[in-house]
Amino acid sequence: MSGARGSSLAQDFPAAKDPVASPAPVVTVLRGHFAAHWAALDATAKSNLLGIPGGLPLVGPSPDGNPVKRAVTFLHRSPEATAVVLSANALVNHRNVGASEFEKVDASGLWALTLLMPADWECGYRITTHQGAGTAPWQASTDRRTIRMAADAGAPDPLNPLLGAGMNGGALSVLRLPGAPAAPWLAPAVTNRSAGSPAMGGSQRADAAGTRSSAGLEGLTLRDSLSGRLRTVWVYSPPVGTRDGDTPLLLLHDGQVWAKYLNLKDTLDAAIRSSIVPALHVAMIDSLDSETRSDELSGPTGTVDFVANDLLPVLRERLPVRGDAAGTIVSGASYGGLASLWQVARYPQLVGVALAQSPSLWRYDLSQPLEKVLDRVVLRLQAGIYESDIHQTSQELFNQLAPLGADISLSAVTGGHDWTWWNPWLIHGLRELLQS
């Protein structure tokens, strides 16, 4: 792996910028929409509506007949509650938190909130209640972060059986409207209701390094030669009999989320067996704790250098994977998406394809670093329309590079900064990249 440490851009990094807060999108609330419907139902119809497995939230047509919109009704039963709020990813507006609050429908303690949303919306959400007199915590502050944390302090929707997982494995409810791309191969998440232990599904064993493994998912521990820190990598191998020769290699950031909580192994097994994607190997790179992640995944060095100097040589030696840059893909979300773009900008001779999900481009302007390698790399950007600053900076990068002849695309996803859509859209992106 000669030349891995060399980079013509090593002394040419743009300046880092401070974090910015995306403004909450404007969402139309249909007040009274469900209450009018509920009042017209008899007791049997009301019982049936609340008892249909998987039938909630309710998704109906837009009242004005708009074919690209849907009326989405969230229901919650809590007789003791005095206030109820929906924490749907990116939608809580600290300047108008009332737009996310439920209205009480009847004396039984049924609450409802109807939003008019695009027909392809994908989101993770929780429902939080307040009991007793006094102001609800999300109503008692004007600070954006305080309000959002208070609104998100509740639990998944007990009326919606579909669960996903966030960064630390905490359970959240998942809503994926019918207009979103189908993902029948997506495996159930492995959630921790209390966001506790990092459990994986399936039979497991502890190897000599203390890393948990299962069939098709091997734990690997490597030392970062620059920081001296031990790093964990989960290595996925495709099902037996699906591989024909050396496979593409995917390098995937925030590997602990994909391996432990999102059950990427089972998703990949199903997608490969269904010929959605060809057989491939995946290295899921642990980002450790939040402080280390912020320091080492958010810039041009750190994890980027670990991948080039330490991880890739080991993977290419041990696995039947392609050894060329065009057969090596790097992906990640948020800071991981940013690191993916830095990877191909700094080491195009090693990694030639970046699938960047919600890349934190507010932090660095990568237009000039990427301009220097455009003839050697493939760039695929995905950004949620409800993460406005990230979507805007992704659009700006696309607008700067596309006229220069870059092999670049931008997929605008109807979602926020959310593992709920990052999960299936990883496979959607791989399908587009790998299917010939």
Beta strands, then each sheet from edge to edge (+ up, - down):
strand 1: 28-29
strand 2: 58-61
strand 3: 69-77
strand 4: 81-88
strand 5: 103-104
strand 6: 110-118
strand 7: 122-131
strand 8: 163-165
strand 9: 171-176
strand 10: 205-206
strand 11: 212-213
strand 12: 217-223
strand 13: 230-236
strand 14: 249-253
strand 15: 281-285
strand 16: 328-333
strand 17: 353-357
strand 18: 378-384
strand 19: 407-413
sheet 1: 1+ 6- 3+ 2-
sheet 2: 1+ 6- 5+
sheet 3: 4+ 7- 9+ 8-
sheet 4: 10+ 11-
sheet 5: 12+ 13- 15+ 14+ 16+ 17+ 18+ 19+
end
